[in-house]
Amino acid sequence: MRFKFDFNERSLYLPLLDAYLSTKLLKNHNAVLEIGVYKGGWLFNILNNVPNIIAIGIDPYPNLEEIRQSFIEERDRLGYKKSLHLYASFSDLLESQNNNITYDVIHCDGEHSQLQVYSDLKNSLPLLKDTGLIIIDDIFYHSYPGVTVAAFEFVREYNLSPFLLTQKKLYICNPIHLDYYYKKTISILNSIEVSFEENQKPSSTISYFQSNSIFGYNLIITAETPTIKELKKLLSILNLKLPLALKSKNIIKAYTPPIILELCQFLRKKINTK
């Protein structure tokens, strides 16, 4: 089945590689949960690529009623009214007719404070299937270090296995299924020719050994920021094309000196703060 990805304002903060991995790493195809829905880019991506799946979103939309309404309208327009359900809190979900669902993937992208991220992860864990994945967004977001602290506190306390670190997200699973997900991830990345690094192994060419493992679990790590060349290659393999507006923007970025880009960004911030 051909992979579908909509380049629009809803998917603006969803890297293409993570969109693809979210669908291909599903061990089962029954239900997914997202905490922090916003405009729905991640959920719509799942539904567009995994037929007959149930999708649940939790988001109180504080002072964002217009965005919430826009999400609902888009859901109904795409024909997902029966398969995509939205709740304002875990309590609302557990009091609903969908309170007995367990999930194949839980995507955590809610409020970014340390306490809230930890709370969201702790509340969602009982809803995760034994074979399921938790994906934590913005794992190293510079403005919100609480996401990082909460994520690793959670991983250590509940003895979970981190196995993949991408541009924005950390993927974790039950240690029992680590070998399956580790091998499957490498197979997927190789199939789409995405470069990655694994835990370094000692050799006669280096004088010391550096490990990238977390709590003893080795990580697969993709590029921190893919180059335009890498993005073009991935688009070609997945048979996708950038909209003209995005293509033009990327071309301009590629040929504009960094100091000019930084100046433009600085001026834009100054204008927005006025």
C-alpha positions in Angstrom: 0.0 0.0 0.0 1.4 3.4 -1.0 2.3 5.7 1.9 0.2 8.9 2.0 1.4 12.1 3.6 -0.3 15.5 3.4 2.1 18.5 3.4 -0.1 21.1 5.0 -0.4 23.2 8.1 -1.7 20.2 10.2 1.5 18.2 9.5 3.8 21.2 9.8 5.5 19.8 12.9 5.5 16.2 12.0 8.7 15.0 10.3 8.1 12.8 7.3 10.3 10.0 8.7 8.4 9.9 12.0 5.1 9.9 10.1 6.3 6.9 8.1 7.7 5.1 11.1 4.6 5.6 13.2 2.6 3.6 10.6 5.2 0.9 9.7 6.2 0.1 13.3 2.6 -0.9 14.3 2.8 -4.5 15.4 -1.0 -4.7 15.4 -3.6 -2.5 13.7 -6.4 -1.9 16.1 -6.1 1.3 18.1 -3.9 4.4 18.7 -4.0 7.1 21.3 -2.6 10.6 21.1 -2.2 13.0 24.0 -2.0 16.5 22.7 -3.9 16.5 19.4 -3.6 20.2 18.4 -4.4 20.3 14.6 -4.4 16.5 14.2 -1.4 16.0 12.0 -0.2 12.8 13.6 -3.7 11.2 14.0 -4.7 12.0 10.4 -1.5 10.5 9.2 -2.2 7.3 11.0 -5.8 7.1 9.7 -4.8 7.9 6.1 -2.3 5.0 6.1 -3.8 2.3 8.4 -7.4 1.4 7.4 -10.0 0.3 9.9 -8.0 1.5 13.0 -9.6 3.3 16.0 -8.0 6.6 16.9 -8.5 8.4 20.2 -7.3 11.9 21.0 -7.0 13.6 24.4 -6.7 17.4 24.4 -8.5 20.0 26.5 -7.6 22.7 24.0 -7.1 25.5 26.6 -8.1 28.8 24.9 -7.9 27.1 21.5 -11.6 26.4 20.8 -11.2 27.6 17.2 -8.4 25.0 16.5 -10.5 22.3 18.2 -13.5 23.1 16.0 -11.2 23.1 12.9 -9.9 19.7 13.9 -13.5 18.3 14.3 -14.5 19.8 10.9 -11.5 18.2 9.2 -12.2 14.9 10.9 -15.8 14.8 9.6 -14.8 16.0 6.1 -12.3 13.1 5.8 -15.0 10.6 6.9 -13.3 9.7 10.2 -16.2 10.6 12.5 -16.9 7.0 13.5 -13.2 6.0 13.9 -11.6 9.1 15.5 -12.9 10.3 18.9 -11.8 13.3 20.9 -11.8 13.7 24.7 -10.7 16.6 27.0 -9.0 14.4 29.6 -8.1 10.9 30.6 -11.1 11.0 33.0 -13.5 11.7 30.1 -12.0 8.9 28.1 -12.3 6.4 31.0 -16.0 7.4 31.5 -16.8 7.0 27.8 -18.0 4.0 25.8 -14.3 3.6 24.6 -13.0 3.0 28.2 -12.0 -0.6 27.5 -9.7 0.0 24.5 -6.0 -0.8 24.8 -3.6 0.7 22.3 -0.9 -0.4 19.8 0.8 3.0 19.9 0.5 6.0 22.3 1.9 9.3 21.1 2.7 11.7 23.9 2.7 15.4 22.7 0.7 17.2 25.4 1.6 20.1 27.7 5.4 20.2 27.9 6.0 20.7 31.6 7.9 18.0 33.6 5.0 17.2 35.8 2.4 17.1 33.1 4.5 14.9 30.7 5.2 12.5 33.5 1.5 12.4 34.5 0.5 11.8 30.8 2.9 9.0 30.5 1.9 7.4 33.8 -1.8 7.7 33.0 -1.4 6.2 29.5 0.8 3.2 30.4 -2.1 1.0 31.7 -3.9 1.6 28.4 -0.9 0.3 26.3 -0.9 -3.3 25.0 2.0 -5.5 26.1 3.3 -5.4 22.5 2.7 -1.6 22.1 4.9 1.4 21.6 5.0 4.8 23.4 6.4 7.7 21.2 7.4 10.8 23.1 7.5 14.0 21.0 10.0 16.9 21.4 12.3 14.8 23.5 15.1 17.3 23.4 13.1 20.5 22.8 15.4 23.3 23.9 12.7 25.4 25.4 11.1 22.6 27.4 13.8 20.5 29.2 11.0 19.1 31.4 10.0 16.8 28.6 13.4 15.1 28.6 13.6 14.8 32.4 10.1 13.3 32.7 10.6 10.9 29.8 13.7 9.3 31.3 12.3 9.3 34.8 9.4 7.4 33.4 11.5 5.0 31.4 13.7 4.2 34.4 10.8 3.8 36.9 8.7 1.5 34.8 11.7 -0.4 33.3 10.9 0.3 29.7 13.2 0.0 26.7 14.1 3.1 24.6 15.3 1.8 21.2 15.0 4.7 18.6 15.8 8.4 18.7 14.8 10.4 15.7 14.9 14.1 14.9 12.2 14.9 17.4 10.9 11.7 19.1 11.9 8.9 21.4 10.4 5.4 20.8 10.1 3.0 23.7 8.6 -0.5 24.3 8.3 -3.4 26.7 11.8 -5.0 27.1 10.2 -8.3 26.1 9.6 -7.0 22.6 12.8 -5.0 22.3 14.6 -7.4 19.9 11.5 -7.4 17.6 11.3 -3.6 17.4 15.0 -3.0 17.1 15.4 -5.4 14.2 12.2 -4.1 12.5 13.4 -0.5 12.8 16.7 -1.3 11.2 14.9 -3.1 8.4 12.5 -0.2 7.8 15.4 2.4 7.8 17.4 0.3 5.4 14.4 -0.2 3.1 14.0 3.6 2.7 17.8 4.2 2.7 17.8 6.4 5.8 21.2 6.5 7.5 21.5 5.8 11.2 24.0 5.0 13.9 23.9 2.2 16.4 25.8 1.8 19.6 29.5 2.0 18.9 31.5 -1.2 19.2 35.2 -1.3 20.2 37.6 -1.9 17.4 41.4 -1.7 16.9 41.0 1.6 15.1 39.8 3.6 18.1 41.5 4.0 21.5 38.3 4.2 23.6 34.7 3.1 23.6 31.7 5.5 23.8 28.3 4.1 24.3 25.0 5.8 23.3 22.9 3.4 25.3 20.3 4.5 27.9 19.9 2.4 31.0 21.7 -0.4 29.3 19.5 -0.3 26.1 21.3 0.4 22.8 19.8 3.1 20.7 19.2 3.5 16.9 19.8 7.2 16.2 18.8 8.9 13.0 20.1 12.3 11.8 19.4 15.3 14.1 18.5 17.4 11.1 18.2 15.7 7.7 19.8 17.5 4.8 17.8 18.6 1.8 19.5 15.9 -0.2 18.4 13.3 2.3 14.9 14.6 2.3 14.7 14.6 -1.5 15.9 11.0 -1.5 13.3 9.9 1.0 10.6 11.7 -1.0 11.6 9.8 -4.1 11.7 6.4 -2.4 8.2 7.0 -0.8 6.9 8.4 -4.2 5.9 11.7 -2.7 6.3 15.3 -4.0 6.6 18.5 -2.1 3.9 21.2 -2.9 5.4 24.0 -5.0 5.3 26.4 -2.1 7.4 24.2 0.2 9.7 23.2 -2.7 10.4 26.9 -3.4 11.0 27.6 0.3 13.5 24.7 0.5 15.4 25.8 -2.6 15.7 29.4 -1.3 17.0 28.0 2.0 19.5 25.8 0.2 21.1 28.6 -1.7 20.8 31.5 0.8 23.9 32.1 3.0 23.3 31.2 6.7 23.9 34.7 7.9 21.1 36.0 5.7 18.7 33.3 7.0 19.7 34.2 10.6 19.1 37.9 9.9 15.6 37.2 8.4 14.7 35.1 11.5 15.9 37.8 13.8 13.8 40.5 12.0 10.8 38.2 12.0 11.0 37.8 15.7 11.4 41.6 16.2 8.3 42.2 14.1 6.2 39.6 15.9 7.1 41.0 19.4 5.9 44.5 18.4 
